[in-house]
Amino acid sequence: MNNWIEKDLKYIWHPCSQMKDYETLPPIVIEKGEGIYLYDTDGKKYYDVISSWWCNLLGHCNPHISKAVKKQAETIEHVIFANFTHKQAIRLCERLSKILPKGLCKFNFTDNGSSAVEAAMKVSFQYHQQTGNPQKTKFMALTEAYHGETIGALSVGDCDLYTKLYKPILMDIVRVKGPDCFRCPYRKNRDNCECECFEHAEKTFEKYGEQTSAILVEPLLQGSAGMKIYPPLYLKKLRELCNKYNVHLIADEIATGFGRTGKMFAFEHAGVSPDIMCLSKGLTGGYMPMAIFVTTQKIYDAFYDEYNTGKAFMHSHTYSGNPLACSAANAVLDLLEDGRILEQANKNALYFNNLIKEKFLPHPNVGEVRHIGLINAIELVEEKQRKKPFAPDLRIGYQIYKKALMEGVILRPLGNVIYFNPPLVITREEMDKVTDIALKCLNSILPAKK
Ligand SMILES: *Cc1c(COP(=O)(O)O)cnc(C)c1O
């Protein structure tokens, strides 16, 4: 074990990890990155096809973004964002307002995804308090949702792995049974269904709509649930239902924003706008921690009054609107704005999905291959016909992860779902290579022939 690893384990408590696992698989010390590649201190190269926790959008050490951040660091690194402002933030909001779904025009900055979710919830609640609906104190969210891990964000989430233990200290959330397209109880197909499962939302709104402030959704893609994908029609129906009950629709686009689903924002697929949208991850291309919630003029106006009315939104984070982060986000937009990167990514996305279907679908333990944009998920099952899942304690995904790491590919499955969520700039040759390696690793853990 080299010296760095020893010291790491002496001091660092890594996120989302059983630290004891590091006894057999120590943390990998990354030295540098370039494009979709990471290099460790021994010079070993890794394909980063998970975009470093889904945030690296345009490759590691992207020269244009690096240059912008460097320049900003030499100009002004931090500005207190109450009573002061700066050009990078102003430019960023002006540019975002031109590409966001219609009506989203007021920007509030935080410094991570969870905090943006919580700020969005607070703003929704306060809006109703200040517009004559004090009974609207509840929040709704979908089954298997993930919205972050601070107490409020964890409350709206529904992944047992993260929430179960903390239930006694979490908020009471109204849970809407969401879409489950792979195991659709109506025996429909996500490409041509009428979202029959929306009946659950309708029933829940009938019962709790009047008391509800907002419903949170991860549009089209429930990431942490195992890259579960559902059709845009669901969002369209939800928009109408929210209008009917005066419930805010909060879009958590933290994972789906900035081209991940083939459009700039997942909500575009549905052709409707949410009332509040949360952004982070790809926002800065993975350079700096920053998040934003964006909302409508209507919501903003309910807070706009004389100071002594007490209607202001008294929410702040020290790093709100940090100039370095804003400069990274502006650099990301420089690269995305002309549309060529996304266009190329969309062409490659079809290639990637076909490649994965071809290679993986024949395997007896592959239950489904699903994709949206460049994101592809391979759901492993014990029995294909009955879609019977593997027992979680077999840790099939983790075994494949370890294997792939040795082969120089970072997969990091979610339970029994192997997925690819690469930077938008991945090439077809790189797709060929990583799918070959991933298949080889799958075959070594779950041999194709019994
Ligand atoms: C990552 C993520 C969050 C939380 O963001 P953090 O910056 O990790 O707090 C919330 N919602 C979704 C959909 C995410 O993918």
The ligand as an SDF file (V2000), in Angstrom:
LIG
                    3D

 15 15  0  0  0  0  0  0  0  0999 V2000
  -27.0020   14.4450   -6.9220 C   0  0  0  0  0  0  0  0  0  0  0  0
  -28.4400   14.7540   -6.8220 C   0  0  0  0  0  0  0  0  0  0  0  0
  -28.9500   15.5560   -5.7860 C   0  0  0  0  0  0  0  0  0  0  0  0
  -28.1030   16.0690   -4.6500 C   0  0  0  0  0  0  0  0  0  0  0  0
  -27.0680   16.9020   -5.0560 O   0  0  0  0  0  0  0  0  0  0  0  0
  -25.8000   17.0560   -4.0650 P   0  0  0  0  0  0  0  0  0  0  0  0
  -24.9750   18.1070   -4.6990 O   0  0  0  0  0  0  0  0  0  0  0  0
  -25.1160   15.7170   -4.0420 O   0  0  0  0  0  0  0  0  0  0  0  0
  -26.3120   17.4450   -2.7320 O   0  0  0  0  0  0  0  0  0  0  0  0
  -30.2990   15.8160   -5.7950 C   0  0  0  0  0  0  0  0  0  0  0  0
  -31.1010   15.3480   -6.7560 N   0  0  0  0  0  0  0  0  0  0  0  0
  -30.6500   14.5960   -7.7700 C   0  0  0  0  0  0  0  0  0  0  0  0
  -31.5910   14.1200   -8.8150 C   0  0  0  0  0  0  0  0  0  0  0  0
  -29.3070   14.2500   -7.8320 C   0  0  0  0  0  0  0  0  0  0  0  0
  -28.8560   13.4690   -8.8110 O   0  0  0  0  0  0  0  0  0  0  0  0
  1  2  1  0
  2  3  1  0
  2 14  2  0
  3  4  1  0
  3 10  2  0
  4  5  1  0
  5  6  1  0
  6  7  2  0
  6  8  1  0
  6  9  1  0
 10 11  1  0
 11 12  2  0
 12 13  1  0
 12 14  1  0
 14 15  1  0
M  END
$$$$
